[in-house]
């Protein structure tokens, strides 16, 4: 069962997500944890692995964006979504370039769009985990690895390349095509960024 952490001190938002997830997402059953503070979110994050984290920007004891960036650094490939009324602020755009999966504007106007973003986030988490599992199997030298599993690695890697291409396109858009600025936002050197752009046929 997939686990989602929702952090928001708005009772309406927490109730909304409870209704959304009570039936699951797609064919997946969801275990949802709903909490209202940044400190509690940090404690839960250190104790439990979550497939997806949704966090409000304005919490009583923390800025959601700062907390999500910490979680992304601590948890390898943690998929995270920020919920805010300022979805196009410079700080949020920088966060997108540093690993945030998506930003959802509040109040939510279209629940179908909301569910689609959440489902896509869970798909990304599944891809991360499957790639890791298959790579660990291959690197262990397990002779029982099948050609089908090897093909899965290629398939998931292709999917990840699509995500990377999308991320780099968004990064270039945020920086107005300025490679130096895009490199600064991403934490990469201009040389590394140029190589990744070339690899994704974006230069």
N, C-alpha and C positions, 0 to 999 in steps of 0.2 A: 504494500500500500504506500502510495506516495504521500509525502509530508509537506505541508505548506504552513509557513509562519506568517501571520498577518499582525502588523503592529500599528495600531491607530487608537487614539483616545476618543474617537467619535463613535458613540453607541450605534448610530444609524449605519455607519460604514461596516462595523463589526457584524451587525445583524444581516446586512446585505451579503457579505461574504459567507456567512453561515448558511443562508438560503441557497447561494450559488453552489456551494461545495457539498451540500447534503446529498445531492444526486450524483456527485462525482464530476469529472471532466472527461468528455469523450467516453471511452470504455473503462477509464481508470477510476478506482475508488480513492477518495481523498481523506487524509487525516489532517484536520485543520486545527492549529493552535492560535488562539486569538488573545493578544495581550495589549496593554495600554501604555507601557512605559519603555524608554530606551534601556534602562538598567536591567529590566526583566528580559528584554529582547537579547541583550548581550549575554546574560546568564544562560538563557535557553540555547542560544547559538553554540556556546561552549560545551553544553551537555548533550546536544542532539544534532543529528545531521538532517538538514532540510533540503528537499528538492527545489523549492522555490521560496523566496522571501519577498513579501510585499510590505512596504513601510511608508508611513506618512512622513512628510517632511517636518511638520511642526508637532513635536511631542513635548510633554510637560518638562522633561528633563534632558532632552537631547535634540539635535538636528538630525533628522532621518538620513539625509545625504551623507553626513560625516560618518554615521554609524554603518551605513551600507558599504561605504568605501573601506572601512576597517574590516568588515566581514569578508569582502571580496579579496582583500589582501591575506586574511587569515585562512579562509577556506578556499582551497584550490578550485577554481572554476565554479564558484558559487553563483547561481543564477539569481539575480535580484532586480526588483522593480520598485521604483520610487513613485509615490502618489503625492501630487502637489497641485496647487492652483496656479503655480508659476512654472509651467512645463517648458517654457522657452527662455528661462533665465540663463545667463552666461555660466553660472556655477553648475547648473543642471547639464548644460551642453558639454561642459568639461568632463563631468562625471560619466556621461555616455561614452566619451572617448577613452575612459579609463576602465571600462568593464561593466558598467551598468547595462542590463539587458534592455530596459525600456523605462519610459516615464509615462505615467497615466495622469491625465488631467482630471482634477476634481472641481465640481461635482461630476459624477459619471453620467453621461447623457445617453450612451448606447451600451446596454448590457451585453449585446451580442459581440460588439467590438472588445469589450472588457474580457469576456470569456475567451475570445480568439487569441488575445495577447497572452493570457494566462496559459492556455493550451500550448501555444508556441514556446513559451518559456519552459514548460515541462518537457516538451519535445527536445529542446536544447540540452536540458539536464540529462535526459535519457541517452542522447548521443554522446555527451561527455563520459558518462559512466560506462557505456558499451565500448567505446574506444579504449578506455583504460583497462577494462576487463580483457578485451581481446589482445591488447598490446602486452599486458602482463602474462597472458597465456603464451603468446608467441615468444616473448623474451625468456620465459622459463625453460624454453627448449622442449616443451611438451610435444612428443611425437604424435599425440592423438589429435592435434589441431587439424581440423578438416579444411578442405579447399573452400567449403561454404563459409566457414568462419574467417578464412583469409579474405574472401570476397567481401565479407561484412566490414572488415577493417577498411578496405578501399572505399566501400559505399559510405561509411560514416565519415571517413576522411574527406570525401568529396562534399558531403553535407557541411562539414566544418569549414571547408574552403569557401563555400557559399556564404556562410556566416561571416568569415573574415573579410571577404570582398565587400559585403554589406557594411561592415564596421568601418573599413577603410574609406568607402565612399562617403559615409556619414562624417568621418573625421575630416576629409577634404572639404566637404560642404561647410562644416563649422569654421574651418580656417580659411575659407575663401580660396582654396587651392594653394595656399602658401605652405610649402613643404617644411620650412623651418618652424613655423607656428604649429603645424600639425604634429611635428616631431616633439615639440615642447609639451603639447597637450597630452600626447600618448605616452610620454616617458621614454620614447625610443630615440636613438641618434638619427640624424637626417639620413645617414648612409643605410642604416637598418630599415628605416621606413621606405626608402627608395627601392631597396631590394624586395620588400614585401609588396609594394605597389607593382613592381615589375612582374613578380611571381603571379599576381592576380590580374595581370594585363591591364593595369590601371595607369600606366605611365607611357 
